[in-house]
Amino acid sequence: MNKTKTPEPQTVTLETQNPSATTKRYDDAFKRAAVENWIKSGKRGTQIAAELGVSYPSLKDWKRRYVGDATPVRADLAAENRALRAELIRVREQRDILKKTLGILSEPSKTGISTSKA
């Protein structure tokens, strides 16, 4: 599995009523890498968020911003899976036909006449 290093988040202290409070602000490179990691890994968003130390709602927002719909598209995956299974069946049938044809062509001639030129 190709693991890309996710950029480290940038921590910024915000001047609010409580000066000791720190809020994490993430740069665009980190956000995009986190979303790309989520999409390519196939893991659940909550698992990716926990691994990166960010909240799941934040991760969903980033995905919505950079990719589009924030929910994984299961219907498209199911349709693609069905299409690939159908193609696999067709290709296996073609392979089996070719194997049988090769077997028929490679059998010795029943008439005893050699077709090869020596």
C-alpha positions as CSV (number, residue, x, y, z in Angstrom):
1,M,0.0,0.0,0.0
2,N,1.4,3.4,-1.0
3,K,1.5,5.6,2.2
4,T,1.9,9.3,1.6
5,K,3.0,11.4,4.5
6,T,0.3,13.7,5.7
7,P,1.5,17.3,6.4
8,E,1.5,18.2,10.0
9,P,-1.4,20.5,11.2
10,Q,-0.7,24.1,12.0
11,T,-1.7,25.1,15.5
12,V,-2.8,28.7,16.0
13,T,-3.6,30.5,19.2
14,L,-6.7,32.7,18.9
15,E,-7.0,35.8,20.9
16,T,-10.3,35.4,22.6
17,Q,-11.7,35.8,26.1
18,N,-9.5,32.9,27.2
19,P,-5.9,33.6,25.9
20,S,-4.7,30.1,26.9
21,A,-7.2,28.4,24.5
22,T,-5.6,27.0,21.4
23,T,-7.5,26.1,18.3
24,K,-6.0,24.0,15.6
25,R,-6.1,25.5,12.1
26,Y,-5.2,23.2,9.3
27,D,-3.6,24.4,6.1
28,D,-5.1,23.4,2.7
29,A,-2.3,20.9,2.0
30,F,-3.2,19.0,5.2
31,K,-6.9,19.1,4.5
32,R,-6.4,17.8,0.9
33,A,-4.1,15.1,2.0
34,A,-6.5,14.0,4.7
35,V,-9.4,13.8,2.2
36,E,-7.2,12.0,-0.3
37,N,-6.1,9.5,2.4
38,W,-9.8,8.9,3.2
39,I,-10.8,8.3,-0.4
40,K,-7.9,6.1,-1.4
41,S,-7.8,4.0,1.8
42,G,-11.4,2.9,1.7
43,K,-11.5,3.2,5.5
44,R,-14.4,4.7,7.4
45,G,-14.3,8.5,7.9
46,T,-14.4,8.2,11.6
47,Q,-11.3,5.9,11.6
48,I,-9.4,8.3,9.4
49,A,-10.4,11.3,11.6
50,A,-9.2,9.5,14.7
51,E,-5.9,8.6,13.1
52,L,-5.3,12.2,12.1
53,G,-6.6,13.7,15.3
54,V,-9.3,15.7,13.7
55,S,-13.1,15.6,14.1
56,Y,-15.2,13.6,11.7
57,P,-17.5,16.6,10.9
58,S,-14.4,18.6,9.9
59,L,-13.2,15.8,7.7
60,K,-16.6,15.6,6.1
61,D,-16.6,19.4,5.5
62,W,-13.2,19.2,3.9
63,K,-14.3,16.4,1.6
64,R,-17.4,18.3,0.6
65,R,-15.2,21.4,-0.1
66,Y,-12.5,19.6,-2.1
67,V,-14.2,16.6,-3.7
68,G,-18.0,17.2,-3.6
69,D,-20.4,15.0,-1.8
70,A,-19.2,14.1,1.7
71,T,-20.9,10.7,2.0
72,P,-19.2,7.7,0.4
73,V,-21.0,6.7,-2.8
74,R,-22.0,3.1,-2.1
75,A,-24.5,2.8,-4.9
76,D,-21.8,3.6,-7.5
77,L,-19.5,1.0,-6.0
78,A,-22.2,-1.6,-6.1
79,A,-23.0,-0.8,-9.7
80,E,-19.4,-1.0,-10.6
81,N,-19.0,-4.2,-8.7
82,R,-21.9,-5.8,-10.7
83,A,-20.4,-4.6,-14.0
84,L,-17.0,-6.0,-13.2
85,R,-18.5,-9.3,-12.1
86,A,-20.4,-9.5,-15.4
87,E,-17.2,-8.7,-17.3
88,L,-15.3,-11.4,-15.4
89,I,-17.9,-14.0,-16.3
90,R,-17.7,-13.0,-20.0
91,V,-13.8,-13.1,-20.0
92,R,-13.8,-16.5,-18.3
93,E,-16.1,-17.9,-20.9
94,Q,-13.8,-16.5,-23.6
95,R,-10.8,-18.0,-21.9
96,D,-12.5,-21.4,-21.7
97,I,-13.4,-21.3,-25.4
98,L,-9.9,-20.5,-26.3
99,K,-8.5,-23.3,-24.1
100,K,-10.9,-25.8,-25.8
101,T,-9.9,-24.5,-29.3
102,L,-6.2,-24.8,-28.5
103,G,-6.8,-28.3,-27.3
104,I,-8.6,-29.3,-30.5
105,L,-6.0,-27.7,-32.7
106,S,-3.1,-29.3,-30.9
107,E,-4.5,-32.9,-31.0
108,P,-2.7,-35.2,-33.4
109,S,-4.6,-35.7,-36.7
110,K,-6.8,-38.9,-36.7
111,T,-5.9,-39.6,-40.4
112,G,-2.2,-40.0,-39.6
113,I,-1.2,-37.3,-42.0
114,S,1.3,-34.9,-40.6
115,T,0.5,-31.3,-41.3
116,S,4.0,-30.0,-40.4
117,K,6.6,-29.6,-43.1
118,A,9.9,-31.2,-42.1
